[in-house]
Amino acid sequence: MIPNIHRRHFLKVSSLASLSALLWSFSLTERASAEETASSQPKAVTTTEILVIGAGAAGISAARALQDDGYEVIVLEARSRIGGRVWTDRSWPGAALDMGASWIHGIKGNPLTELVKKFALKTLPTDYDSLLTYNPQGRPLTDATRHKLDTRLEEVLAEAAAWGEELDEDVSLQAGIDHVLAKWDLSRQERLELDYAVNTTIEHEFAADAAEFSLWYGDEGETFGGGDVIFPGGYDQIFRRLAQGLDIRLNQPVQKIEYGRAGVKITTHNAVFEAERAVVTLPLGVLKTGTVSFAPALPGSKTAAIRRLGMGLLNKTYLRFPEAFWDDAHDLLGYIGERKGEWAEWLNIYKYTGQPVLLGFNAGRYGRQLEKLSDGQIVGAAVKTLRTIYGDDIPDPTAWLITRWASDPLAGGSYSYLPPGATEADRETLAEPVAEQLFFAGEATSTDYPATVHGALLSGRRAAAEIGEL
Ligand SMILES: Cc1cc2nc3c(=O)[nH]c(=O)nc-3n(C[C@H](O)[C@H](O)[C@H](O)COP(=O)(O)OP(=O)(O)OC[C@H]3O[C@@H](n4cnc5c(N)ncnc54)[C@H](O)[C@@H]3O)c2cc1C
């Protein structure tokens, strides 16, 4: 898949001591005044051969491939950690909890599997059939009802897709579902069940409401077989190991990317970096905001693709309890709520770690509403749902961890999707190099495996190969 990369000679590198490392170790007030001083003084200039922007899966894999091929590479990362949307929290005893990606989706032939083997990391399979779903009254669905629901979902989706083929213009998946259901005579209970199935099997996977993504192209991408696994010791282990020996400058938020015949000049809040070329792995959510400026501006085709592609949202809420009061033998717990998409899916972390922890997922519009609330309000809503299922006697959680990926300025959401009006071609356009100087990687640039860690990883290798082919 990755073409051969030709070895290149190093540029002569004049590397200056990192002023940023000093600045960012100050307290906030000290930092503010130091930044004022830094902005009024000439910024330190560091020169290298290739700059990589972003130390997530795409940036680290691009830098790894380039450095292994003999290039001099510096990675600029805005956060104080590497990994980006692969982020493991270890603040609770006995559990490494993934706040971003959890699963390797499909281990067979997956490049992540090779890295798992190489680094001898422990993974555990998830059994999606090990699922207990509760109805709005808190009673478990029978196997027969679940089976009927799965079949009904397949029928609705097939009919919606068939209707979509007759249309001249793309619409949302929800429009297709509504069209089909207008002819069906479902009871209120059956409709709630179907909404639950759409939410947990589609909206959580694509991080967008069915009303937000394309009927024609929403179900995009390829998959690897062989089942899914999680990392009981944390997903970030892969990228910490892959990043060993790379020159990664943390706390370097890139503000401006200038490119021209002379090369690439990248300005952060307190430093300037110059190189022959750069690999840009800024998340789609960041590219959409325009907080990083490009001079000259990016081609119109690329900015149009950035505008058309959607940045979805999947958030996680971890709740730690004094003991595991739930059905701890199952991998997943489902809840068919009165309102679609609210606290419908839970992962039983106890099964993987032995710790009394539940992980609730919320996606799309409800996820966006929820992340604007305070921690107390979010935990209150989660516990209310759990009390509907397990009764008022369950204990209060003793701790919680809550993600807010949409309001994270360095992500702008969880992962990309195709809304009506966008196509796979937009991902190709986003991936196109500009002027043989800027090379683009990141999950949103992947047509085969968008929205995944392996898609991001492969996109980084692809960008490295494009540079190698010059
Ligand atoms: C909640 C959640 C669950 C997920 N679950 C899964 C899963 O189970 N399996 C799966 O395969 N995928 C999953 N994903 C998707 C997966 O995490 C991403 O597709 C992948 O990690 C993206 O990698 P990337 O390198 O493209 O982007 P990122 O990891 O976002 O890397 C980009 C980097 O750029 C940095 N950056 C941003 N702005 C600047 C700036 N101005 N200057 C310098 N640096 C900057 C960011 O801090 C970041 O480190 C999930 C994502 C989320 C959020």
The ligand as an ORCA input file, in Angstrom:
! r2SCAN-3c Opt
* xyz 0 1
  C     -14.737      9.899     21.694
  C     -14.050      9.286     20.509
  C     -14.125      7.927     20.305
  C     -13.484      7.351     19.216
  N     -13.501      5.990     19.087
  C     -12.740      5.411     18.145
  C     -12.531      4.012     18.182
  O     -12.997      3.305     19.081
  N     -11.774      3.458     17.189
  C     -11.215      4.217     16.194
  O     -10.543      3.660     15.316
  N     -11.351      5.568     16.187
  C     -12.088      6.175     17.146
  N     -12.164      7.528     17.205
  C     -11.563      8.321     16.112
  C     -10.050      8.430     16.264
  O      -9.723      8.769     17.579
  C      -9.538      9.497     15.302
  O      -9.997      9.213     13.989
  C      -8.010      9.575     15.243
  O      -7.438      9.467     16.512
  C      -7.635     10.898     14.586
  O      -6.226     11.011     14.483
  P      -5.620     12.268     13.706
  O      -4.168     12.159     13.800
  O      -6.271     12.399     12.381
  O      -6.143     13.528     14.544
  P      -5.782     13.960     16.030
  O      -5.593     12.760     16.875
  O      -6.824     14.921     16.452
  O      -4.375     14.685     15.879
  C      -4.270     16.022     15.471
  C      -3.346     16.729     16.435
  O      -3.232     18.101     16.036
  C      -3.148     18.886     17.208
  N      -3.499     20.261     16.886
  C      -4.708     20.810     16.692
  N      -4.593     22.108     16.403
  C      -3.271     22.400     16.416
  C      -2.508     23.575     16.206
  N      -3.095     24.746     15.897
  N      -1.158     23.506     16.317
  C      -0.544     22.341     16.606
  N      -1.214     21.201     16.834
  C      -2.564     21.225     16.729
  C      -4.133     18.217     18.149
  O      -3.904     18.590     19.489
  C      -3.868     16.752     17.872
  O      -2.899     16.223     18.737
  C     -12.766      8.151     18.299
  C     -12.665      9.529     18.523
  C     -13.288     10.093     19.617
  C     -13.123     11.561     19.872
*
